[in-house]
Amino acid sequence: MTAAIDFDQVIDAAALGKVAVLTGGRSAEREVSLMSGAGVLQALRSQGVDAHAFDPAERPLQALKDEGYARVFIALHGRGGEDGSLQGALELLQLPYTGSGVMASAIAMDKTMTKRVWLAEGLPTPRWVLLQPGQLQRERVIAVPDDLGLPLIVKPPREGSSIGISKVEGYSQMQEAVKLAAQYDPDVLCEEFIAGIELTCPVLGQGEHARALPVVRIAAPDGNYDYEHKYFSDDTGYHCPSGLPPEEEAEVQRLTLAAYRTLGCRGWGRADLMLRTDLRNNDRKIFLLEMNTSPGMTGHSLVPMSARQAGISYERLCLLLLAQATLDTRPDATA
């Protein structure tokens, strides 16, 4: 059984030991990771933590062990940091780390596998078609809208930060959208477009004690919440409190917790969702899009925004996450 997070607990920063903030990396989200890592590093140091930046793209992970690090704060995003591979390496090094373990990280990084797990548990997610490398011929590609309707979304299933994503309005745009996504992933995920309100909901903790934080409503210009609008533009509106009716806010939080627990996530995460509002359906149904197991911690990031609404400062949030650092298999575990 996991213990509930005490958000007011006294944390002895010195007892956390020497801490590595993993930042940068080699993924397509390196630039975002460097921003996240800089923020986390400053926050932890302000709380008295002996924290140091560590870029796995520049140094071997074995140096973590050789240089006496006691635990790791993962501020990497995307492949090689969020997909279970890094988590597996840290397990072998027996260095406790923040966030989800190997299996949950690997599944959540793959949007197609995530959908399969959610659907098996009866959780709502948009309909989709997966195009694998041998299925990218023009005849197959332009037939996808017949299955999903238009508009639709085309994306690489194992990337984040809206990298390689396109909204397709007509058959003639399909080939170019698939070509773009295939630059980042051999598989291409085509997804039903849900017209409505874009939402995100963070979670802290593990298992039955996991807690959903306040929902954030996102209002991007023309509904285009792309890489630029996520991290660099001030044109995107973020609303927390969300302004949703209380019963809808509660339902978003319920679905987010169910999605998080179903994947076996721990530490923290953030679900992205859509609330359908188009007149054809008129049902205000909520759909789960994806689960982020190493969310952004930049000046535009949404987990810190939601945490502030819950009364948790950025600095306190980083310290709480670090204090929860753990392993899938503890060093003292017996067979």
C-alpha positions as CSV (number, residue, x, y, z in Angstrom):
1,M,0.0,0.0,0.0
2,T,1.3,3.5,-0.9
3,A,1.2,6.3,1.6
4,A,-0.7,9.5,0.8
5,I,1.4,12.6,0.0
6,D,1.5,15.1,2.9
7,F,1.7,18.4,1.0
8,D,2.7,20.1,4.3
9,Q,5.3,17.6,5.3
10,V,8.7,18.9,6.6
11,I,11.3,17.8,4.1
12,D,15.0,17.7,5.2
13,A,16.7,18.9,2.1
14,A,20.1,17.8,3.3
15,A,18.8,14.2,3.8
16,L,18.0,14.0,0.1
17,G,21.7,13.9,-0.6
18,K,23.4,14.9,-3.8
19,V,20.8,15.3,-6.6
20,A,21.2,15.2,-10.3
21,V,18.6,17.2,-12.4
22,L,18.6,15.4,-15.7
23,T,18.1,18.0,-18.5
24,G,18.7,18.3,-22.2
25,G,19.1,14.9,-23.7
26,R,18.9,13.9,-27.3
27,S,15.2,14.0,-28.1
28,A,13.3,16.4,-30.3
29,E,12.2,18.1,-27.1
30,R,15.8,18.9,-26.0
31,E,15.2,22.7,-26.0
32,V,12.1,22.4,-23.8
33,S,14.0,20.0,-21.4
34,L,16.8,22.5,-21.0
35,M,14.2,25.2,-19.9
36,S,12.5,22.7,-17.6
37,G,15.8,21.6,-16.0
38,A,16.9,25.2,-15.4
39,G,13.7,26.0,-13.5
40,V,13.9,22.8,-11.5
41,L,17.5,23.3,-10.6
42,Q,17.0,26.8,-9.4
43,A,13.9,25.8,-7.4
44,L,15.7,22.9,-5.6
45,R,18.7,25.0,-4.8
46,S,16.5,27.6,-3.3
47,Q,15.1,24.9,-1.0
48,G,18.6,24.0,0.2
49,V,19.0,20.9,-2.0
50,D,22.5,20.0,-3.2
51,A,21.3,19.9,-6.8
52,H,23.4,19.8,-10.0
53,A,22.5,19.8,-13.7
54,F,23.4,16.7,-15.7
55,D,22.9,16.3,-19.4
56,P,22.8,12.7,-20.6
57,A,23.6,13.8,-24.1
58,E,27.0,15.0,-22.9
59,R,27.9,12.5,-20.1
60,P,27.5,8.8,-19.5
61,L,24.9,7.8,-16.9
62,Q,27.5,5.8,-15.1
63,A,28.9,9.1,-13.9
64,L,25.9,9.5,-11.7
65,K,27.0,6.6,-9.7
66,D,30.7,7.4,-9.8
67,E,30.1,10.9,-8.6
68,G,28.0,10.0,-5.6
69,Y,24.5,11.1,-6.6
70,A,21.8,9.9,-4.3
71,R,18.8,10.5,-6.4
72,V,17.7,11.9,-9.7
73,F,15.1,14.5,-10.8
74,I,14.1,13.7,-14.4
75,A,13.5,16.9,-16.3
76,L,13.9,15.2,-19.7
77,H,11.1,15.0,-22.2
78,G,10.5,12.6,-25.1
79,R,12.5,9.7,-26.2
80,G,15.5,8.6,-24.1
81,G,14.1,10.4,-21.0
82,E,10.3,9.7,-20.8
83,D,9.9,6.4,-22.5
84,G,11.2,3.9,-19.9
85,S,14.7,3.5,-21.3
86,L,16.3,6.0,-18.9
87,Q,14.1,4.6,-16.1
88,G,15.5,1.2,-16.8
89,A,19.1,2.4,-16.7
90,L,18.5,4.1,-13.3
91,E,17.0,0.9,-12.0
92,L,20.2,-0.9,-12.9
93,L,22.2,1.8,-11.2
94,Q,19.9,1.7,-8.2
95,L,19.4,5.5,-8.2
96,P,15.9,6.5,-7.1
97,Y,14.2,8.8,-9.6
98,T,11.2,11.0,-9.9
99,G,8.1,10.1,-11.9
100,S,6.8,6.8,-13.3
101,G,8.6,3.5,-13.5
102,V,9.8,1.6,-16.6
103,M,6.5,0.1,-17.7
104,A,4.2,3.1,-17.2
105,S,6.7,5.4,-18.8
106,A,7.1,3.1,-21.8
107,I,3.3,2.7,-22.3
108,A,2.4,6.4,-21.8
109,M,5.1,7.5,-24.3
110,D,3.4,5.4,-27.0
111,K,0.0,7.0,-27.6
112,T,-1.3,4.0,-29.5
113,M,-0.4,1.6,-26.6
114,T,-2.0,4.1,-24.2
115,K,-5.2,4.1,-26.1
116,R,-5.3,0.3,-26.2
117,V,-4.9,0.1,-22.4
118,W,-7.5,2.8,-21.8
119,L,-10.0,1.2,-24.1
120,A,-9.5,-2.1,-22.3
121,E,-10.6,-0.4,-19.1
122,G,-13.5,1.4,-20.7
123,L,-11.9,4.9,-20.7
124,P,-12.9,7.3,-23.5
125,T,-10.4,8.2,-26.2
126,P,-10.9,9.4,-29.8
127,R,-11.1,6.8,-32.5
128,W,-7.9,6.2,-34.4
129,V,-6.1,4.4,-37.3
130,L,-2.5,3.4,-37.0
131,L,-0.4,3.5,-40.2
132,Q,2.7,1.3,-39.9
133,P,5.8,1.6,-42.2
134,G,4.4,-0.8,-44.8
135,Q,1.0,1.1,-45.0
136,L,2.1,4.6,-46.1
137,Q,1.1,4.1,-49.8
138,R,-1.0,6.9,-51.1
139,E,-4.1,4.7,-51.6
140,R,-4.1,3.6,-48.0
141,V,-3.3,7.1,-46.6
142,I,-6.1,8.9,-48.4
143,A,-8.6,6.3,-47.3
144,V,-8.1,7.1,-43.6
145,P,-10.7,10.0,-43.7
146,D,-13.3,7.5,-44.8
147,D,-12.8,5.8,-41.4
148,L,-12.4,8.8,-39.1
149,G,-14.1,11.6,-40.9
150,L,-12.7,15.1,-41.5
151,P,-11.1,17.0,-40.0
152,L,-8.7,14.6,-38.3
153,I,-5.3,14.8,-36.5
154,V,-2.1,13.1,-37.8
155,K,0.8,12.7,-35.3
156,P,3.8,10.6,-34.5
157,P,2.7,8.3,-31.6
158,R,5.9,8.5,-29.7
159,E,6.7,12.2,-29.7
160,G,5.4,15.1,-27.4
161,S,5.1,18.8,-27.4
162,S,2.9,18.7,-30.5
163,I,6.0,17.9,-32.6
164,G,5.2,16.5,-36.1
165,I,1.4,17.0,-35.6
166,S,-1.0,18.2,-38.3
167,K,-4.7,19.0,-38.5
168,V,-6.0,17.6,-41.8
169,E,-9.0,19.4,-43.3
170,G,-9.2,17.6,-46.6
171,Y,-8.1,14.4,-48.4
172,S,-5.4,16.4,-50.3
173,Q,-3.6,17.2,-47.1
174,M,-3.3,13.6,-45.9
175,Q,-0.1,12.7,-47.7
176,E,1.9,15.7,-46.5
177,A,0.7,15.3,-42.9
178,V,1.7,11.6,-42.9
179,K,5.1,12.5,-44.4
180,L,5.7,15.1,-41.7
181,A,4.8,12.6,-38.8
182,A,6.9,9.9,-40.4
183,Q,10.0,12.1,-40.1
184,Y,9.7,11.6,-36.3
185,D,8.3,8.1,-36.0
186,P,8.1,5.0,-38.3
187,D,4.4,4.6,-37.2
188,V,1.9,7.3,-37.9
189,L,-1.2,7.8,-35.7
190,C,-4.3,9.2,-37.3
191,E,-6.9,10.3,-34.8
192,E,-10.5,11.5,-34.8
193,F,-10.7,15.3,-34.3
194,I,-12.7,16.3,-31.3
195,A,-14.1,19.8,-31.6
196,G,-14.4,21.5,-28.3
197,I,-12.5,22.7,-25.2
198,E,-8.9,21.7,-24.6
199,L,-8.1,20.7,-21.1
200,T,-5.2,19.4,-19.0
201,C,-5.2,17.9,-15.5
202,P,-2.1,17.1,-13.4
203,V,-1.8,14.3,-10.9
204,L,0.5,13.9,-7.9
205,G,1.1,10.7,-6.0
206,Q,0.5,7.0,-6.5
207,G,-2.3,4.4,-6.6
208,E,-5.3,5.0,-4.3
209,H,-3.6,8.1,-2.8
210,A,-3.0,9.9,-6.1
211,R,-4.6,13.3,-6.2
212,A,-5.8,15.3,-9.2
213,L,-5.0,18.9,-9.2
214,P,-7.2,21.7,-10.6
215,V,-8.0,21.5,-14.2
216,V,-6.5,24.0,-16.7
217,R,-8.5,25.2,-19.7
218,I,-6.4,26.1,-22.7
219,A,-7.5,28.8,-25.2
220,A,-5.0,28.9,-28.0
221,P,-5.3,31.2,-31.0
222,D,-7.7,29.6,-33.5
223,G,-7.4,26.4,-31.4
224,N,-3.8,25.9,-32.6
225,Y,-2.0,24.7,-29.5
226,D,1.3,23.9,-31.3
227,Y,4.9,23.9,-30.2
228,E,5.3,27.6,-30.5
229,H,2.1,28.4,-28.6
230,K,3.0,25.9,-25.9
231,Y,6.4,27.2,-25.0
232,F,7.2,30.6,-26.6
233,S,4.1,32.6,-27.3
234,D,2.1,34.8,-24.9
235,D,-1.0,34.6,-27.1
236,T,-2.3,31.4,-25.6
237,G,-4.8,31.8,-22.7
238,Y,-4.7,29.5,-19.7
239,H,-7.6,29.5,-17.3
240,C,-7.1,28.0,-13.8
241,P,-9.7,27.8,-12.3
242,S,-11.0,26.3,-15.5
243,G,-14.4,28.0,-15.4
244,L,-16.1,24.6,-16.1
245,P,-19.2,23.7,-14.1
246,P,-18.2,21.9,-10.9
247,E,-19.6,18.6,-12.0
248,E,-17.5,18.7,-15.3
249,E,-14.4,19.7,-13.4
250,A,-14.9,16.7,-11.1
251,E,-15.5,14.4,-14.1
252,V,-12.3,15.5,-15.8
253,Q,-10.4,14.8,-12.5
254,R,-12.1,11.4,-12.1
255,L,-11.2,10.3,-15.7
256,T,-7.6,11.7,-15.2
257,L,-7.1,9.7,-12.0
258,A,-8.5,6.5,-13.7
259,A,-6.3,7.0,-16.7
260,Y,-3.2,7.6,-14.5
261,R,-3.9,4.6,-12.3
262,T,-4.7,2.3,-15.2
263,L,-1.3,3.0,-16.7
264,G,0.4,2.4,-13.4
265,C,1.8,5.9,-13.2
266,R,3.4,7.3,-10.0
267,G,5.0,10.4,-8.7
268,W,3.3,12.8,-11.1
269,G,1.8,13.1,-14.5
270,R,-0.5,15.2,-16.6
271,A,-3.4,14.1,-18.8
272,D,-4.5,16.1,-21.9
273,L,-8.2,15.9,-22.6
274,M,-10.9,17.3,-24.9
275,L,-14.4,18.3,-23.9
276,R,-16.5,17.9,-27.0
277,T,-18.8,20.9,-27.7
278,D,-19.7,20.6,-31.4
279,L,-23.4,21.0,-32.2
280,R,-23.6,17.7,-34.1
281,N,-23.1,15.7,-30.9
282,N,-24.2,18.2,-28.3
283,D,-23.1,15.8,-25.5
284,R,-20.1,17.5,-23.8
285,K,-18.3,14.2,-23.7
286,I,-14.8,14.1,-22.3
287,F,-12.0,12.3,-24.2
288,L,-8.6,11.4,-23.0
289,L,-5.8,12.2,-25.5
290,E,-2.5,11.3,-23.7
291,M,-0.7,11.0,-20.4
292,N,2.6,12.9,-19.9
293,T,4.8,11.2,-17.3
294,S,7.5,13.9,-17.3
295,P,5.6,17.1,-17.8
296,G,7.1,20.4,-18.7
297,M,8.3,22.7,-15.9
298,T,9.0,25.9,-18.0
299,G,7.5,29.3,-17.5
300,H,4.6,28.3,-19.7
301,S,4.1,24.9,-18.2
302,L,0.7,23.8,-16.8
303,V,1.6,21.6,-13.9
304,P,3.1,24.5,-11.9
305,M,0.1,26.6,-12.8
306,S,-2.3,24.1,-11.5
307,A,-0.2,23.4,-8.4
308,R,-0.3,27.2,-7.6
309,Q,-4.1,27.1,-7.7
310,A,-3.9,24.3,-5.2
311,G,-1.6,26.3,-2.9
312,I,1.6,24.6,-3.9
313,S,4.5,26.9,-5.1
314,Y,6.8,25.9,-7.9
315,E,9.7,25.5,-5.4
316,R,7.6,23.4,-3.1
317,L,6.3,21.3,-6.0
318,C,9.8,20.4,-7.1
319,L,10.8,19.5,-3.5
320,L,7.8,17.3,-3.1
321,L,8.4,15.5,-6.3
322,L,12.1,14.9,-5.4
323,A,11.1,13.6,-2.0
324,Q,9.0,10.9,-3.7
325,A,11.8,9.7,-5.9
326,T,11.9,5.9,-5.8
327,L,12.6,2.7,-7.8
328,D,10.5,-0.1,-9.2
329,T,12.7,-2.6,-7.3
330,R,14.2,-1.3,-4.1
331,P,17.8,-2.3,-3.2
332,D,16.6,-4.2,-0.1
333,A,13.8,-6.1,-1.9
334,T,13.9,-9.9,-1.4
335,A,13.0,-12.5,-3.9
